[in-house]
Amino acid sequence: MTPKRDEEILAGGSLYWVIRGEIAAREKIIAIEPFRDRGGIGRCRLVMQPKVICGIAAADAAVSGLALFYGRRRAAGFGKSAASIAAMPEPLRRELRDLGLL
């Protein structure tokens, strides 16, 4: 299906990659291309910016794509410190997050 509020998505929306219940990364949506499949059903392709942005969700934050889209809950790890956190080895990031330090 094609989103009805596509202008809002294209004005800064992202696709969040949730792995094992945590936001691991996001990709900015730069275009939405509607098409019909072989069965005549309306669908769409999401065209993503080629750069993947690493991030870490708060350990106790419930993951809700709609809440993230509308900005009611912000995922941690996408700010200025994201690059230094992303450079850490994954086991260290998980341990620090489990201890409540990230």
C-alpha positions in Angstrom: 0.0 0.0 0.0 1.1 3.6 -0.6 1.1 5.9 2.4 -1.5 8.6 2.4 0.8 11.0 4.3 3.8 10.6 2.0 4.7 14.3 2.1 5.3 14.0 5.8 7.4 10.9 5.4 9.5 12.5 2.7 10.0 15.6 4.9 12.4 13.7 7.2 11.0 10.2 7.7 13.3 7.2 8.2 13.0 3.4 8.2 14.3 2.1 11.5 16.0 -1.3 11.5 15.0 -3.2 14.6 17.2 -6.2 15.5 16.5 -8.3 18.5 14.1 -5.7 19.8 16.5 -2.8 19.6 16.9 -0.1 17.1 20.2 -0.9 15.4 20.1 1.7 12.6 18.0 3.9 10.4 17.9 5.0 6.8 16.3 8.2 5.5 13.4 7.7 3.1 14.0 9.9 0.0 11.3 8.8 -2.4 8.1 6.7 -2.5 7.4 5.1 -5.9 3.8 3.7 -6.3 3.2 0.7 -8.6 0.8 -2.1 -9.2 1.9 -5.7 -8.8 1.0 -8.6 -11.2 -2.3 -9.1 -9.4 -3.3 -5.4 -9.8 -2.7 -4.6 -6.1 -1.3 -1.1 -5.4 2.0 -1.2 -3.6 5.0 1.1 -3.3 8.8 1.0 -3.2 10.6 3.0 -0.5 13.8 4.6 -1.9 16.4 5.0 0.8 19.4 7.3 1.2 22.4 5.1 0.7 23.9 6.1 4.1 22.9 3.9 7.0 22.9 5.7 10.4 23.9 3.5 13.3 22.0 4.0 16.6 21.1 2.4 19.9 17.7 2.4 21.5 17.3 2.9 25.2 17.3 -0.5 26.9 13.8 -0.2 28.3 12.2 1.7 25.4 9.3 0.0 23.7 9.9 0.0 19.9 7.0 1.6 18.1 7.5 2.7 14.5 4.5 5.0 14.6 5.8 6.7 17.8 9.2 7.1 16.3 7.8 8.5 13.1 5.7 11.1 14.9 8.5 12.0 17.3 6.8 11.1 20.5 9.7 8.9 21.4 13.2 9.6 20.2 15.8 6.8 19.8 19.0 7.4 21.6 22.3 7.0 19.8 21.4 9.2 16.7 22.9 12.4 18.1 26.4 13.8 18.2 27.9 10.9 20.2 26.5 8.3 17.8 29.7 8.0 15.9 31.8 7.2 19.0 29.2 4.8 20.3 29.0 3.1 16.9 32.8 2.6 16.8 32.6 0.5 20.0 32.7 -3.3 19.7 29.1 -4.7 19.8 29.7 -6.8 23.0 30.9 -3.7 24.8 27.9 -1.6 23.7 25.5 -4.3 24.8 27.2 -4.6 28.2 27.3 -0.8 28.8 23.6 -0.6 27.8 22.7 -3.5 30.1 24.4 -1.6 32.9 22.4 1.5 32.1 25.4 3.5 31.0 24.2 4.0 27.4 
